[in-house]
Structures are given as structure tokens and as C-alpha cells.
Amino acid sequence: MLDRPHHTTADIIARCEALFSDLSFTAAREWKAAEPGRIVVGFLPYYAPRELVHAAGGLPLGIFGGGDQLEVIHGDAYYQSYICRIPRSTIELGVSGRLDFVDGMMFPSICDVIRNLSGMWKLMFPSKGARYIDLPHNFDDDLGGEFYVSELRETCEWLSTLTGKPITSDAIRASIAVFNDNRRLIRALYQLRADEPWNVPSSELYLLLRAGMVIPVEEHNQMLADYLAAVRLQQRPIKDNSRVVICGMFCEQPPLNLIKSIELSGCYIVDDDFILVTRWENSDVALDGDPLSNLASAYLHDSKSTPPKYEPDEAKKGLYLVDSVRKNRAEGVIFAMTSFCDPGLLERPMLQAVLKSHGIPQIAFKYAENSGQMQPIREQAGTFADSIKLWSGA
């Protein structure tokens, strides 16, 4: 990994913005066309075993909805109006031909909506592979661990039907090592943002994460290394902003302008739950021993807490937010929840109660991936930032 920057941060973010705005996934199409036999496998948020796709010689492609750039016309015909928008925009991407080059799709068990989306996908695109990944709700190695190892093994077999070749343990181990590099770089990026949020705007951090969803992990690793090297050579103005943690963006993604609006309101975002698949594991996944068991163990014992993930110890519920506030020297929490998100909105009152018991200020609002009016959000976040400075004693 190179220590010197090849590009300025502006160059790198411009590339990320181009990837983010391209709903035809041109970079992934070009990667697939470059060599015969390559496969592209899409996955829905918030977690998927990307290492297995990579080990199969494929490109794991993050399908995070259509954002505020996509007009949903056909997708609305397949789903009721009182659920989140991401299934409708995902169907829209499919029926409009934007995903015609994708060989298969992985649907993790986030919620009933994504479960139903996996079934809808199989009905609408029978020629495409589809795999529903059932994640464990038991965190004992001999039960939940064995269950998830079997899920991972079946996923390998499913991927082999797409490539015509078996996936070896050595290939999985090598892929884990490459993704470990990616996780280390992203941890470094998050630490730098927490230390110097004025130098690492969260809108840039978000674009960097999104870029990694549509390009090979090796290319993303170089992009992250270049950005980290470049950003350390610059010094942007320091503002008297309030430091906040953002919670609720684990699945349907926020419009980029929403993140920018929170920053413009006087907040430094110092932790978040953007695109958790990029840092689902808190540390490196072990390389010694059986790689599938290592992936399962990392999921059970070394992964992020988030509303869709079952937490076996009720006494610890919500403490991850308290820990984040303390670790990142935050002064409050902003709950930015997707409209009609059952996991997020059902969990939020419990999380708010935990924060209240620890004296941590908080506000809450809802959004959709196509939200266009940001002024109310900016005003609410700005008022929150001002109240922290004036009355919290922070």
C-alpha cells in the first residue's frame, strides 16, 4: 500500500461522486466485460458475506436503492405505500434494465420487507440467481455458529452454480485477507474523522464508502490509502461545531444532501451507521483454521450492534451508542430513521431511553432516500447543535 498520495482529496472525491451518481453501474459493467467468465453478484444492505463472492472470482455489488436520482414508476406497482422505499427503487433498477448484467443477488435477513423483496426478485427475474441469507439469532458457537457456517457453505455452493467452479478454502482465506485490509483502512478513516472531523467531512467519508460498493476491493483499498495520505497533508478550517453520532441509516441510505445539511447546520458527525457492511466486523477476521468458521465467529462475537441484529443480552441494549458517544467525544445523538423502517423505529424508543438514563442529548427525525426538502432537517439539527453549546455544559 502506497504512503504518498497520487491525487488530491478533490480528485478522489470527484471519482467517488461519479461512481455514486452512475445508476447504470458502468464501472462494474466494464469490470465484468474485461475478462470472460467474470460474475457480478448484487447484495442488499446492511451485511453480506462479500468475501465469498470475491473468492468465487466475482465482484460483490452493493445495491443501495436509487437514491434521490431515480424516479420510481414501475416499482410502486409491486409494493404498498406504507413500507420503506428501498424495495420499490430496487425493483425499479431491475425492471429498467440497470441490473441486467448482474448474475445473482444476495438478500440478507434485515426485515420482512427485504425477505419479501427476495421472493419478488425470484418471481420477476427467474433467470437471475437469488440467495436469501438467513442470519443467526442464536449467538452460541455450537448452535448459531454451526447454523451460520452451513448458511455460508450453501452460499458457496450457490455461487459455484454461477461460475461452474468450486470455491476453495484457500481462495476464501485470501479474500478475507484482502477485506481485512479494507476494514483496517476504513477503521483508520473513521478514527481520523473522529480526531479531525473538520478535515474529513462526513459527506466525503460517505462517498468513499459508497465507491467501495461498485468497484473491486483492491481498487477501493488503493483509493482509501490515497485519500488518507492526501487528507493528512491538508488543513481545513476548524469550526465551533457540535460533535454528534448519527444512528438509523443502516439500510435505506440517506440522500447525500441530508448528510451535507447536518454538517452545514453546525454539526460534526463523529460516528454513524452508514453502510455497515464495510466495517461490520470490529477487527480483522482470523486467517488461521477454517475460513467459514472464522467468518461465522466474527459475525457472532465481533460485529456491530444495530437495530436489525438480534441482541441476546437485553441489559446491553443501546449501550453501544453510549460507548460511541464516549469513545468519539460526542455531545449528542441524532436519530435519522428511515420512514416505515420497522427495525429502526421499533428500537428507537429503547435506545432513546438508554441515552436519557446516561444524560446524553438527542433528537430524532425520519427521512426517505428520495427526500428533497432539507431545510427543516437543517433547522432541526442546527437548533440541536445550538442547544448543546448553550445548555448542555459540554
C-alpha positions in Angstrom: 0.0 0.0 0.0 1.5 3.3 -1.0 2.1 6.1 1.6 2.2 9.0 -0.8 -0.9 10.5 -2.4 -1.3 10.2 -6.2 -4.2 12.6 -6.2 -5.7 15.4 -4.1 -8.7 14.7 -2.0 -10.7 16.7 -4.6 -9.6 14.3 -7.3 -10.5 11.2 -5.3 -13.9 12.6 -4.2 -14.8 13.6 -7.8 -14.2 10.0 -8.8 -16.4 8.8 -5.9 -19.2 11.2 -6.9 -19.1 9.9 -10.4 -19.5 6.3 -9.2 -22.2 7.4 -6.7 -24.2 9.1 -9.4 -23.9 6.4 -12.0 -27.1 4.3 -11.7 -26.1 2.2 -14.7 -23.1 0.8 -12.8 -20.7 1.4 -15.6 -17.6 0.6 -13.6 -19.0 -2.8 -12.6 -20.1 -3.5 -16.2 -16.6 -2.7 -17.5 -15.0 -4.9 -14.9 -17.2 -7.8 -15.9 -16.6 -7.3 -19.6 -12.8 -7.1 -19.2 -12.5 -10.9 -18.8 -14.7 -13.8 -19.9 -16.4 -15.8 -17.1 -16.5 -13.0 -14.5 -19.6 -12.7 -12.4 -21.2 -9.8 -10.6 -23.4 -10.5 -7.6 -25.5 -7.8 -6.1 -26.3 -7.6 -2.4 -28.7 -5.5 -0.3 -27.7 -3.7 2.9 -26.7 -4.0 5.7 -24.4 -7.0 5.7 -23.5 -9.7 3.3 -20.5 -12.2 3.1 -18.7 -10.3 0.3 -15.6 -12.4 0.8 -17.4 -15.4 -0.7 -18.3 -13.6 -3.9 -14.7 -12.3 -4.2 -13.3 -15.9 -3.5 -15.5 -17.1 -6.4 -13.8 -14.6 -8.7 -16.8 -12.3 -8.7 -17.5 -8.7 -7.9 -19.8 -8.0 -4.9 -22.0 -5.1 -6.0 -23.8 -3.1 -3.4 -27.4 -2.3 -4.4 -28.5 0.5 -2.1 -31.6 1.7 -3.9 -31.9 4.5 -6.4 -31.5 7.5 -4.0 -33.0 10.8 -5.0 -31.9 10.5 -8.6 -34.3 7.7 -9.6 -37.9 8.2 -10.4 -39.8 5.2 -9.3 -42.6 4.4 -11.8 -42.9 0.6 -12.1 -41.6 -0.2 -8.6 -44.6 1.4 -7.0 -46.9 -1.2 -8.6 -45.3 -4.0 -6.7 -45.3 -2.7 -3.1 -47.7 -1.0 -0.8 -47.1 2.7 0.1 -46.7 2.1 3.8 -43.2 0.5 3.7 -39.8 1.9 3.1 -38.8 3.0 -0.4 -35.7 0.8 -1.0 -37.6 -2.3 -2.3 -39.5 -0.2 -4.8 -36.4 1.6 -6.1 -34.5 -1.8 -6.2 -37.3 -3.2 -8.4 -37.2 -0.1 -10.5 -33.5 -0.6 -11.1 -34.3 -4.2 -12.2 -37.2 -3.6 -14.5 -35.4 -0.6 -16.1 -32.5 -2.8 -17.2 -29.9 -1.2 -15.0 -29.1 -4.5 -13.3 -29.3 -6.7 -16.5 -25.6 -7.5 -16.2 -25.9 -8.9 -12.6 -25.7 -12.7 -12.4 -27.2 -13.1 -8.9 -28.5 -11.2 -5.9 -28.0 -11.8 -2.2 -30.7 -10.7 0.3 -29.7 -10.6 4.0 -32.4 -11.1 6.6 -32.8 -7.5 7.6 -36.6 -7.4 7.9 -39.8 -8.7 6.4 -39.6 -6.2 3.6 -36.2 -7.5 2.3 -37.4 -11.1 2.8 -40.4 -10.3 0.5 -38.1 -8.5 -1.9 -36.1 -11.6 -2.3 -39.2 -13.6 -3.2 -40.4 -10.8 -5.6 -37.0 -10.9 -7.3 -37.2 -14.6 -7.9 -40.6 -14.2 -9.5 -39.7 -11.2 -11.7 -36.2 -12.3 -12.7 -36.2 -16.1 -12.8 -33.1 -16.3 -15.0 -31.1 -14.5 -12.4 -29.7 -16.2 -9.3 -31.1 -15.2 -5.9 -30.0 -16.1 -2.5 -31.7 -15.3 0.8 -29.2 -15.3 3.6 -30.7 -16.2 6.9 -28.6 -14.6 9.7 -28.3 -16.3 13.1 -30.3 -15.2 16.1 -28.6 -17.5 18.5 -25.0 -16.5 19.4 -23.7 -19.8 20.7 -21.0 -21.3 18.6 -22.4 -24.8 18.7 -25.9 -23.6 17.6 -25.9 -20.2 15.9 -22.3 -20.6 14.8 -23.0 -24.0 13.2 -26.1 -22.7 11.6 -24.3 -19.8 10.0 -21.4 -21.9 8.8 -24.0 -24.0 7.0 -25.6 -20.9 5.5 -22.1 -19.7 4.3 -21.4 -23.2 2.9 -24.7 -23.2 1.0 -23.9 -19.7 -0.3 -20.6 -21.0 -1.6 -22.4 -23.8 -3.4 -24.9 -21.3 -4.9 -22.0 -19.1 -6.1 -20.4 -22.2 -7.7 -23.6 -22.8 -9.8 -23.0 -19.3 -11.2 -19.3 -19.8 -12.0 -19.2 -23.6 -12.7 -16.2 -23.9 -10.3 -15.9 -24.8 -6.6 -14.7 -22.2 -4.1 -11.7 -23.4 -2.2 -10.8 -22.7 1.4 -7.5 -21.0 0.3 -9.5 -18.7 -2.0 -11.8 -17.7 0.8 -8.8 -17.2 3.1 -7.1 -14.9 0.6 -10.3 -12.9 0.1 -10.7 -12.5 3.9 -7.1 -11.1 3.9 -8.0 -8.5 1.2 -11.1 -7.4 3.0 -9.2 -7.3 6.3 -7.0 -4.6 4.6 -10.2 -2.8 3.5 -11.6 -2.9 7.1 -8.3 -1.6 8.5 -8.2 1.3 6.1 -11.8 2.2 6.9 -11.2 2.0 10.6 -8.3 4.4 10.1 -10.6 6.7 8.1 -13.2 6.7 10.9 -10.5 7.3 13.5 -9.2 10.3 11.5 -12.7 11.7 11.1 -13.3 11.4 14.9 -9.9 13.1 15.6 -10.2 15.8 12.9 -13.8 16.0 11.7 -13.1 19.3 10.0 -10.5 17.6 7.7 -12.7 14.6 6.9 -16.2 15.8 6.1 -18.8 13.1 6.5 -20.1 13.7 3.1 -16.7 12.7 1.7 -16.4 9.7 4.0 -19.8 8.6 2.8 -18.9 8.9 -0.8 -15.7 6.9 -0.2 -17.7 4.1 1.4 -20.2 4.1 -1.5 -17.5 3.9 -4.0 -16.4 0.6 -2.4 -19.7 -0.9 -3.2 -19.3 -0.8 -7.0 -15.5 -1.3 -7.6 -13.2 -4.2 -6.8 -12.0 -4.2 -3.2 -8.4 -4.0 -4.3 -9.1 -0.7 -6.2 -11.0 0.6 -3.2 -8.1 -0.2 -0.9 -5.8 2.0 -3.0 -8.5 4.7 -3.1 -8.7 4.7 0.6 -4.9 4.7 1.1 -4.6 7.6 -1.3 -7.3 9.6 0.4 -5.8 9.0 3.9 -2.4 10.1 2.6 -3.8 13.2 0.9 -6.1 14.4 3.7 -3.2 14.3 6.2 -1.4 16.9 4.1 -4.2 19.4 4.2 -5.7 21.6 7.0 -9.2 22.8 6.6 -10.7 25.5 8.8 -11.8 24.4 12.3 -15.4 25.4 13.3 -17.0 25.5 16.6 -19.4 22.7 15.7 -21.1 20.2 18.0 -19.9 16.6 17.8 -22.7 14.2 17.1 -23.3 10.5 16.5 -25.8 9.6 13.7 -28.0 6.5 14.1 -30.6 4.9 11.8 -29.0 4.8 8.4 -28.1 1.1 8.4 -30.3 0.1 5.4 -32.1 2.6 3.2 -29.5 5.2 2.5 -29.9 9.0 3.1 -29.7 11.5 0.3 -26.2 13.0 0.1 -27.7 16.4 0.7 -29.1 15.2 4.0 -25.6 14.4 5.3 -24.4 17.8 4.0 -27.3 19.6 5.6 -26.5 18.1 9.0 -22.9 19.3 8.6 -23.9 22.7 7.4 -26.2 23.1 10.4 -23.2 23.2 12.8 -22.6 19.5 13.5 -19.5 17.4 13.1 -20.6 13.8 12.6 -18.0 11.7 14.5 -19.7 8.3 14.2 -22.5 6.8 12.2 -24.0 3.5 10.9 -23.6 4.3 7.2 -23.0 1.1 5.0 -22.2 -1.2 7.9 -21.0 -4.0 5.6 -17.7 -2.1 5.2 -16.9 -2.4 8.9 -19.3 -5.0 10.2 -16.5 -6.8 11.9 -14.9 -4.7 14.6 -11.4 -6.2 13.9 -9.7 -8.4 11.5 -11.3 -11.8 10.7 -8.9 -14.6 11.7 -7.0 -16.3 8.8 -5.9 -19.5 10.6 -8.2 -22.5 10.5 -11.5 -22.9 8.7 -12.4 -19.7 6.9 -16.1 -20.2 7.1 -16.0 -20.8 10.8 -13.9 -17.7 11.1 -16.5 -15.6 9.3 -19.2 -17.0 11.4 -17.3 -16.4 14.6 -16.7 -12.8 13.6 -20.4 -12.3 13.0 -21.3 -13.8 16.3 -18.7 -12.2 18.6 -17.0 -9.3 16.9 -19.7 -7.4 15.0 -21.5 -4.1 15.2 -24.7 -3.6 17.2 -27.6 -2.3 15.1 -31.4 -2.5 15.3 -31.9 -5.4 12.8 -29.4 -7.6 14.6 -30.7 -9.6 17.5 -29.0 -8.8 20.8 -29.1 -11.8 23.2 -28.3 -9.7 26.3 -31.2 -7.2 26.9 -29.1 -5.5 29.6 -26.7 -4.3 27.0 -29.2 -2.9 24.5 -28.3 0.6 23.4 -25.1 0.7 25.3 -23.2 0.7 22.0 -24.5 4.2 21.4 -23.3 5.3 24.9 -19.9 3.8 24.2 -19.7 5.5 20.8 -20.6 8.9 22.4 -17.8 8.4 25.0 -15.2 7.0 22.6 -15.7 9.7 20.0 -16.2 12.6 22.4 -19.6 13.3 21.0 -22.0 15.7 22.6 -25.3 14.2 21.4 -27.0 11.7 19.2 -29.2 12.3 16.1 -31.7 9.5 15.2 -32.2 9.8 11.5 -34.5 6.9 10.8 -36.0 5.7 7.5 -39.7 6.2 7.2 -41.6 2.9 7.8 -38.5 1.1 9.0 -39.8 -1.4 11.5 -36.4 -2.4 13.0 -35.2 1.1 13.4 -38.4 2.8 14.6 -39.3 0.0 17.0 -35.8 0.1 18.5 -35.6 3.9 18.7 -37.6 4.4 21.9 -35.5 1.9 23.8 -32.3 3.5 22.5 -33.6 6.9 23.5 -34.4 5.7 27.0 -30.8 4.4 27.4 -29.4 7.7 26.2 -31.7 9.6 28.6 -30.6 7.5 31.5 -27.0 8.5 30.7 -27.8 12.2 30.3 -26.9 12.2 26.6 -28.9 14.8 24.5 -30.7 13.5 21.4 -33.1 14.4 18.6 -35.0 12.3 16.1 -36.4 12.7 12.6 -37.4 10.5 9.7 -36.3 10.5 6.0 -36.6 8.6 2.8 -33.9 8.0 0.2 -35.6 10.5 -2.2 -36.2 13.2 0.4 -35.8 16.6 -1.3 -36.7 19.2 1.3 -33.7 19.6 3.6 -34.4 22.9 5.2 -36.5 21.6 8.1 -33.8 18.9 8.8 -31.1 21.6 8.7 -33.1 23.8 11.1 -33.8 21.0 13.5 -30.1 19.8 13.5 -28.9 23.4 13.9 -31.2 24.1 16.8 -29.9 20.8 18.4 -26.3 21.9 17.9 -27.0 25.3 19.4 -28.8 23.8 22.4 -25.8 21.6 23.1 -23.4 24.5 23.1 -25.8 26.7 25.2 -27.3 24.4 27.8 -25.6 21.0 28.0 -22.5 22.2 29.7 -20.4 20.4 27.1 
